[in-house]
Amino acid sequence: MTNPFYDPYKVLTKIYAEGAHLKIALSESGIEELNRARTVKTVYGVLENDGYLTECIRTFAPKTPKQSVRILLKISLYWLIFLKKARYMVTDTAVGLCKKLGKGGAAGFVNAFLRKFDETKVRLPEGDEGLAVKYNFPLFAVKKLKAQYGSRAEQIMGAKSRGVTVRFVRGGENYLTRPHEETPFEHVYIFPNFTRDEGFFAGDYTFQSVGSIAICSVVEGCNSLLDACAAPGGKSVLLSQKCKQITACELHAHRVELIKAYCSRMGAQNVMPVQADSSVFNFEREGAFDGVLCDVPCSGLGTVAENPDLPLRKNEKDFEDLQKIQLAILKNCSRYVRAEGYLYYSTCSILQEENDEIVGAFLKEHSEFETVRTECVLPHETTKFGLQFLPDTAFGAGFYVCKLRKKG
């Protein structure tokens, strides 16, 4: 029987040591299918509580252990604290894995650490640092959220994932005998867990967040739409149902292939995936589209509940660099909108700097555009220029969208 810590250890090593994204690490680690649910729960649980588990290790380890040992301790502590597993079982399992991995020299330390660990002696830092640990958010983001949302910031950061969001194209009624939650969108449901089956590969359904679907709901049907940052293709595929022709751009070749595969699976034949840098002008596209959607690269801080590995890769310098890219894409792609056409700007962020402030900076230089007030059935806040979806009220989704029109 496989050591139950082995598969989580493999996945988490890819994430912590190699910088892999969570979902890629899970798909590429060759984990045992029989116990996939247990492994996924453990991996997500460790990442969701990374800051706290780090504090636990810091409290009881006189010196910082090597990364491989830290990963093993985090798995062990998650099972001990959050899954309430017996200490002797957790300790024996961790020591056994040490030996299996050829790290017998660390076995004594791991054994001693887990035997003496006492959660009541763990103290979180005060103030913002403590909130960053508690809610698994980068410290710079905690400060910005408190400044922007005040006392509501903790509710936003503390919002949990509601489960797996599934958008059905057909046959959805066959799955609704399982526990599920309805959303404001037709044929879109949230399940506590959902294992894909043959219906996924047949294009009967797909996995798509409610925030992504909300953005698509704001887009007008048209003859020609440019999806400027389209990978992996979910928005392009959904919008192909109300737009006659979609050009789906993506910077990297391997991500263009993701769009092609998505379109093929879902039968979206009116989507044309192309490799292109949407921040660089292409004169052939000038004024060529009825609508342009700029779902720009962003911090992703509205999706931490769904992507708990995200805070590991976010720092303030990267955040500031992203804003330059966001504005560059919006400015460039605005040139592709025909007169009286629409320009849409969206992110999966909850920070004004990536949302209203980018739109405001754009409008200062582009008086030929005006904002268009719009509504959405997903609960939202109306901002100066657009709609802000917040995780604590919008089914866990933290997204933003602004609709602009090019004057005739």
C-alpha positions in Angstrom: 0.0 0.0 0.0 1.4 3.4 -0.9 2.4 5.7 1.9 -0.5 8.2 2.1 2.0 11.2 2.3 3.9 10.1 -0.8 1.6 11.5 -3.5 1.0 14.8 -1.7 4.7 15.1 -1.2 5.4 14.6 -5.0 2.8 17.2 -5.9 3.9 19.8 -3.3 7.5 19.4 -4.2 6.7 20.4 -7.8 4.9 23.4 -6.5 7.3 24.6 -3.7 10.6 23.5 -5.3 10.0 23.8 -9.0 7.4 26.6 -9.1 4.8 24.5 -10.8 1.2 25.7 -10.8 -1.1 23.7 -8.6 -3.4 22.3 -11.2 -0.5 21.4 -13.6 1.3 19.7 -10.7 -1.7 17.6 -9.9 -2.2 16.6 -13.5 1.5 15.8 -14.2 2.6 14.0 -11.0 1.2 10.6 -11.8 -0.7 10.2 -8.5 -2.6 7.1 -7.5 -6.2 7.3 -8.8 -7.6 5.2 -6.1 -6.7 7.8 -3.5 -6.8 11.0 -5.7 -9.5 12.7 -3.6 -7.3 12.3 -0.4 -4.3 13.6 -2.2 -6.1 16.6 -3.7 -7.6 17.4 -0.3 -4.2 17.2 1.4 -2.4 19.3 -1.3 -5.1 22.0 -1.2 -5.2 22.0 2.6 -1.5 22.5 2.9 -1.4 25.4 0.5 -4.5 27.0 2.0 -2.8 27.0 5.3 0.8 27.5 4.2 1.4 30.6 6.3 0.1 29.0 9.5 1.9 25.8 8.9 5.1 27.7 8.4 4.5 29.5 11.7 4.0 26.1 13.4 7.4 24.9 12.0 9.1 28.1 13.0 7.8 27.8 16.6 9.1 24.2 17.1 12.2 24.0 14.9 15.3 25.6 16.3 16.7 25.9 12.7 14.9 26.1 9.5 14.7 22.6 8.0 15.6 21.8 4.4 12.7 22.3 2.0 12.1 18.6 1.5 11.6 18.2 5.3 9.5 21.4 5.5 7.1 19.9 2.9 6.8 16.7 4.8 6.2 18.5 8.1 3.5 20.6 6.5 1.7 17.5 5.2 2.0 15.9 8.7 0.8 19.1 10.5 -2.2 19.4 8.2 -3.2 15.9 8.9 -2.6 16.4 12.6 -4.3 19.8 13.1 -7.0 20.0 10.4 -7.8 16.4 9.6 -7.6 15.4 13.3 -5.6 12.3 12.7 -3.9 10.4 15.5 -0.4 11.7 16.4 1.1 8.2 16.4 -0.2 7.5 12.9 0.9 10.8 11.5 4.4 10.4 13.0 4.8 6.8 11.8 3.7 7.7 8.3 6.0 10.7 8.1 9.0 8.8 9.4 8.2 5.9 7.1 8.2 8.3 4.1 11.5 9.8 5.2 13.1 6.4 5.0 11.4 5.6 1.7 12.8 8.8 0.1 16.3 8.0 1.3 16.2 10.8 3.9 16.7 8.5 6.9 19.0 11.1 8.4 16.0 13.4 8.9 13.8 10.7 10.3 14.9 11.4 13.9 14.3 15.1 13.6 10.8 14.6 12.1 9.9 12.0 14.8 11.0 14.4 17.6 9.3 17.4 16.1 5.9 15.7 15.7 6.0 14.2 19.1 6.7 17.5 20.9 4.4 19.7 18.7 1.8 21.6 20.6 -0.6 23.8 18.7 -1.5 25.9 21.7 2.0 27.3 21.8 1.8 28.7 18.2 1.2 32.5 18.1 0.4 34.4 15.0 2.0 37.7 14.3 0.1 40.9 15.2 -1.7 43.1 12.8 -1.5 42.8 9.0 1.2 40.2 9.2 -1.2 38.0 11.2 -4.0 38.5 8.7 -1.7 37.5 5.9 -0.9 34.2 7.7 -4.5 33.6 8.7 -6.0 34.2 5.3 -3.2 33.0 3.0 -2.8 36.4 1.3 0.4 38.3 0.4 1.1 41.0 3.0 1.0 43.8 0.4 -2.4 42.6 -0.7 -3.7 42.6 2.8 -2.8 46.2 3.3 -4.4 47.2 0.0 -7.6 45.3 0.7 -7.9 46.9 4.1 -7.4 50.4 2.6 -9.9 49.7 -0.1 -12.6 47.7 1.7 -12.1 48.5 5.4 -13.7 46.0 7.8 -15.1 44.0 4.9 -11.5 43.0 3.9 -11.5 40.0 6.2 -14.7 38.7 4.9 -13.3 38.9 1.3 -10.1 37.2 2.2 -11.8 34.6 4.3 -14.3 33.6 1.6 -13.9 29.9 0.8 -14.3 28.0 -2.5 -17.9 26.8 -2.9 -16.8 23.8 -4.9 -16.5 22.9 -8.6 -18.4 25.0 -11.0 -19.8 23.0 -14.0 -21.4 24.6 -17.1 -23.6 22.1 -18.9 -24.2 22.2 -22.6 -26.5 19.2 -22.6 -27.4 16.3 -20.2 -27.1 18.3 -17.0 -30.2 16.8 -15.5 -28.4 13.5 -15.3 -25.9 14.9 -12.8 -28.3 16.9 -10.6 -29.1 13.9 -8.4 -25.8 14.7 -6.7 -25.5 17.4 -4.0 -25.2 20.7 -5.8 -25.8 24.5 -5.5 -27.6 26.5 -8.1 -26.1 29.7 -9.5 -27.8 32.7 -11.2 -26.8 31.3 -14.6 -28.8 28.8 -16.5 -27.3 25.3 -16.7 -24.4 26.3 -14.3 -24.1 24.5 -11.0 -21.6 24.2 -8.2 -20.8 20.7 -6.8 -18.9 19.9 -3.6 -16.7 17.7 -5.8 -17.0 16.5 -9.4 -14.9 13.9 -11.2 -15.0 14.3 -15.0 -16.3 11.4 -17.0 -17.0 10.6 -20.6 -19.4 13.5 -20.8 -16.5 16.0 -20.3 -14.7 14.6 -23.4 -17.9 14.5 -25.4 -18.3 18.3 -24.7 -21.5 17.8 -22.7 -20.1 20.0 -20.0 -17.0 22.0 -19.0 -15.5 23.5 -15.9 -15.8 27.3 -15.8 -15.9 29.7 -12.9 -19.0 31.8 -12.2 -16.8 34.9 -12.6 -15.7 34.0 -16.1 -19.3 33.3 -17.0 -20.4 36.6 -15.5 -17.9 38.5 -17.7 -19.2 36.7 -20.8 -22.8 37.7 -19.9 -21.9 41.3 -20.2 -20.5 40.9 -23.8 -22.9 41.8 -26.6 -23.6 39.4 -29.4 -21.9 40.5 -32.6 -20.5 39.4 -35.9 -16.8 39.6 -35.0 -15.2 39.5 -31.6 -11.5 39.6 -30.6 -10.7 37.7 -27.4 -7.3 39.3 -26.8 -5.9 37.1 -24.0 -7.9 34.0 -24.6 -6.2 30.9 -23.1 -7.3 28.4 -22.0 -10.3 29.3 -24.1 -13.3 29.1 -21.8 -14.6 32.6 -22.6 -14.1 32.2 -26.3 -16.0 28.9 -26.3 -18.9 30.4 -24.3 -19.0 33.6 -26.4 -19.0 31.5 -29.6 -22.7 30.8 -28.9 -23.6 34.5 -29.4 -20.9 35.8 -31.7 -20.6 34.7 -35.3 -16.8 34.7 -35.5 -14.2 34.9 -32.7 -10.5 35.5 -33.0 -8.8 34.1 -29.9 -5.3 35.5 -29.3 -2.7 34.1 -27.0 1.0 35.1 -26.5 2.5 31.6 -26.0 2.3 28.8 -28.6 1.6 26.1 -26.0 -1.4 28.1 -24.7 -2.7 28.5 -28.2 -2.8 24.7 -28.3 -4.9 24.7 -25.2 -7.5 26.9 -26.9 -7.5 24.6 -29.9 -8.1 21.6 -27.7 -10.8 23.3 -25.7 -12.6 24.4 -28.9 -12.3 21.0 -30.4 -13.7 19.3 -27.3 -16.7 21.7 -27.1 -17.3 21.8 -30.9 -16.8 25.6 -31.2 -16.0 25.8 -34.9 -16.3 29.5 -35.2 -13.3 30.3 -32.9 -10.0 31.0 -34.7 -7.0 30.6 -32.2 -3.9 32.6 -33.2 -0.6 33.3 -31.5 -0.1 37.1 -31.0 1.1 39.7 -28.5 -2.0 41.8 -27.8 0.2 44.6 -26.5 1.7 45.1 -29.9 -0.2 46.8 -32.7 -1.3 44.8 -35.8 -2.4 47.2 -38.5 -4.5 44.5 -40.2 -6.8 44.4 -37.2 -7.4 48.2 -36.9 -11.1 48.9 -36.7 -11.9 45.3 -37.7 -14.0 44.1 -34.7 -17.5 44.8 -33.4 -16.2 43.9 -29.9 -12.8 43.3 -28.2 -12.5 41.5 -24.9 -9.3 42.3 -22.9 -9.3 39.7 -20.1 -5.8 40.8 -19.1 -3.1 39.1 -17.1 -3.5 40.1 -13.5 -2.6 39.3 -9.9 -5.5 36.7 -9.7 -6.1 37.8 -6.1 -9.8 37.3 -6.6 -9.3 33.6 -7.1 -7.1 32.7 -4.1 -9.8 30.4 -2.7 -9.6 28.4 -6.0 -5.8 28.7 -6.4 -4.2 28.6 -3.0 -0.7 28.3 -4.5 -1.1 31.8 -6.0 0.2 33.7 -2.9 3.5 31.8 -3.2 4.3 33.5 -6.5 3.0 37.1 -5.8 5.0 40.1 -4.7 4.4 43.8 -4.9 7.0 44.4 -7.7 5.3 41.9 -10.0 2.0 43.5 -9.2 3.2 46.9 -10.3 4.7 45.5 -13.5 1.4 43.8 -14.3 -0.4 47.2 -14.3 1.8 48.4 -17.1 1.0 45.4 -19.2 -2.7 45.7 -18.5 -2.8 49.3 -19.6 -0.7 48.5 -22.7 -3.0 45.8 -23.8 -6.1 47.9 -23.3 -4.7 50.8 -25.2 -3.5 48.7 -28.1 -6.6 46.6 -28.4 -8.8 49.7 -28.4 -7.5 50.4 -31.9 -9.2 47.2 -33.1 -12.7 48.3 -32.2 -14.9 49.7 -35.0 -16.9 52.9 -34.5 -19.9 52.2 -32.1 -18.3 48.9 -31.2 -17.6 47.7 -27.7 -14.4 47.3 -25.7 -14.4 45.1 -22.6 -11.8 45.1 -19.9 -11.8 42.4 -17.3 -9.6 40.8 -14.6 -9.8 38.2 -11.8 -8.6 40.8 -9.3 -10.3 42.6 -6.4 -7.9 45.5 -6.3 -8.8 48.9 -7.7 -5.2 49.4 -9.1 -5.9 46.6 -11.6 -9.5 47.6 -12.3 -11.1 51.0 -12.1 -7.7 52.7 -12.0 -6.6 51.1 -15.3 -9.8 52.1 -17.0 -9.6 55.6 -15.6 -6.0 56.0 -16.9 -7.2 54.7 -20.3 -10.1 57.1 -20.5 -7.9 60.1 -19.8 -6.1 59.4 -23.1 -8.9 58.0 -25.1 -11.9 60.4 -25.2 -13.3 58.5 -28.2 -14.5 55.8 -25.7 -17.2 56.1 -23.0 -18.2 53.7 -20.3 -21.5 51.9 -20.7 -23.5 51.0 -17.5 -24.3 47.3 -17.4 -25.9 44.8 -15.0 -25.3 41.2 -14.2 -27.3 38.5 -12.3 -24.3 37.6 -10.3 -24.2 39.7 -7.1 -21.8 42.6 -7.6 -20.7 46.1 -6.5 -21.1 48.9 -9.0 -17.8 50.9 -9.2 -17.0 54.2 -10.9 -16.5 52.5 -14.3 -17.6 48.8 -14.0 -18.8 45.9 -12.0 -16.8 44.3 -9.2 -17.6 40.7 -8.1 -16.4 39.9 -4.6 -15.7 36.4 -3.2 -17.8 36.8 -0.1 -21.0 37.4 -2.1 -20.4 36.2 -5.6 -20.1 32.4 -5.0 -16.4 32.8 -4.2 -15.6 34.7 -7.4 -13.4 37.8 -7.4 -13.7 39.4 -10.8 -14.1 42.7 -12.5 -15.5 43.9 -15.8 -16.0 47.2 -17.5 -17.9 47.8 -20.8 -16.9 50.7 -23.0 -18.2 51.9 -26.3 -16.3 53.6 -29.1 -18.2 56.7 -30.1 -19.5 56.9 -33.7 
